[in-house]
Amino acid sequence: MPCFVLYFCPSQVKDVLFEPVRKTQDAMFFINNPDDMWVPCGPKQPGAVQISMQELAAKGLGKKVCVDALKQDLLLPFLG
């Protein structure tokens, strides 16, 4: 069944909503921001630390990992 701009198939809605979580889980670099939260970033970001979300969780910092907000650019592939 085709999906249209104003109609998302349930599986596509789920994919879009979980994309920030997947990106955070796959991140290999994080930065500790001024609010003491760990935010995923790129390897060239000043202050970037090479560590995975699982490693942060193992160190007791799992609650301090910040998932990126859902952004419009994540929706575009699903809008066709």
C-alpha positions in Angstrom: 0.0 0.0 0.0 1.5 3.4 -1.0 2.0 6.1 1.6 1.3 9.7 0.9 2.6 13.0 2.4 -0.2 13.3 4.9 -0.6 9.6 5.6 2.1 7.5 7.1 2.0 3.7 7.3 2.3 2.6 10.9 5.7 1.0 10.2 7.0 4.2 8.8 5.8 6.2 11.7 7.7 3.8 14.0 10.8 4.1 11.9 10.7 7.9 12.0 10.1 8.1 15.7 12.9 5.7 16.6 15.5 7.2 14.2 17.0 9.6 16.9 17.3 6.6 19.3 19.0 4.5 16.6 21.4 7.3 15.8 22.3 7.7 19.5 22.7 3.9 19.9 25.1 3.8 16.9 27.1 6.9 17.9 30.8 6.3 18.7 31.6 9.8 19.8 29.9 11.9 22.5 30.5 15.2 24.1 29.7 16.1 27.7 27.7 19.4 27.5 27.5 22.1 30.2 24.3 20.5 31.6 26.4 17.3 32.3 24.5 15.4 29.6 26.3 13.2 27.0 25.3 14.1 23.5 26.2 12.2 20.3 28.6 14.1 18.1 31.1 13.7 15.3 34.7 12.7 15.8 36.0 16.2 14.9 33.8 18.0 17.4 36.1 19.8 20.0 35.8 17.8 23.2 34.5 14.7 21.5 35.2 11.4 23.4 35.3 8.1 21.6 32.8 6.0 23.6 29.6 4.2 22.9 26.2 4.5 24.6 26.7 1.0 26.0 30.0 2.0 27.5 28.5 5.1 29.1 25.7 3.0 30.5 28.2 0.5 31.9 29.9 3.5 33.7 26.6 4.4 35.3 26.0 7.3 32.9 23.1 5.9 31.0 20.6 8.4 32.4 22.9 11.2 31.3 22.8 10.3 27.6 20.7 12.8 25.6 18.8 11.5 22.6 18.7 14.0 19.7 15.3 15.6 19.0 13.3 14.4 16.1 14.2 16.8 13.2 12.5 17.5 9.9 15.5 16.1 7.9 14.7 12.7 9.4 11.1 12.9 8.0 12.1 13.8 4.4 13.0 10.2 3.3 9.5 9.0 4.4 7.7 11.8 2.6 8.7 10.5 -0.8 
